[in-house]
Amino acid sequence: MHEKVEETIVSSILNDIYDLFGLAKFEEEFNYILSEQKLSTKINARILTKKVIQQVSEEMNENFDEDSLLFQNLYTHFSMRFSKDHLYLNEYNPFEIDIKSKNDQLFREIKIALDNNLPDEIRFDDSFIAYVALHFLTSIERKNQLGRKINVLYVCSTGVGVSSFIEQKNIQRS
């Protein structure tokens, strides 16, 4: 195992398991299991966001550049993801297959844009791409719904949101 792997509780447990079964220890395996990559270069989330939106806009023949909310949400997503020393890009998106099959071209173009604009050291899976695709799909939905009024009821799982909603309705009627 490479000496750079930090000793954390999880890596300590993994060490014990590998020792118990007499398995070879490789840093790449530990990083994959821990779902982390050590980032050697800093990523400017603003520039990455701008470039990904521009490239996807060009390839999809859509004008995503004008959607400031897409930029803001995608920027937040990237800045949270790439602002730390370690990356956790081995994630699970339950909508991955659905997004991929129903929006194949968008999925492909996002993957190409990320490949073109992220350093080679950053490996990401299709779930990561699907999360990015959700931002673009939301933008498309916003454009399609422009000018239409939609009533939405949000139900909070704790009941606090529902109670507040009912209270507000009662106050408005008084």
KAQUIFEN-V183360 format. One record per pair of residues at least 12 apart in sequence whose ideal C-beta (glycine too) atoms are under 6 Angstrom apart, sorted by the first residue. I is the first residue (numbers start at 1). J is the second residue. Records with the same first field share a line. If there is no record, write none. Layout:
# KAQUIFEN-V183360
I = J + J
This chain:
# KAQUIFEN-V183360
1 = 25 + 27
2 = 27
5 = 27 + 30
10 = 34
35 = 88 + 90
36 = 86 + 88
37 = 87
39 = 87
41 = 119
43 = 82
45 = 75 + 78 + 79 + 82
48 = 78 + 117
49 = 74 + 75 + 78
51 = 117
52 = 113 + 117
55 = 113
56 = 109 + 110 + 113
59 = 109
60 = 109
64 = 139
67 = 139
70 = 135 + 139
73 = 135
74 = 135
89 = 124 + 128
91 = 127
92 = 127
93 = 127 + 130 + 131
96 = 126 + 127 + 130
99 = 130 + 133
106 = 133 + 136
107 = 133
110 = 129 + 132 + 133
111 = 129
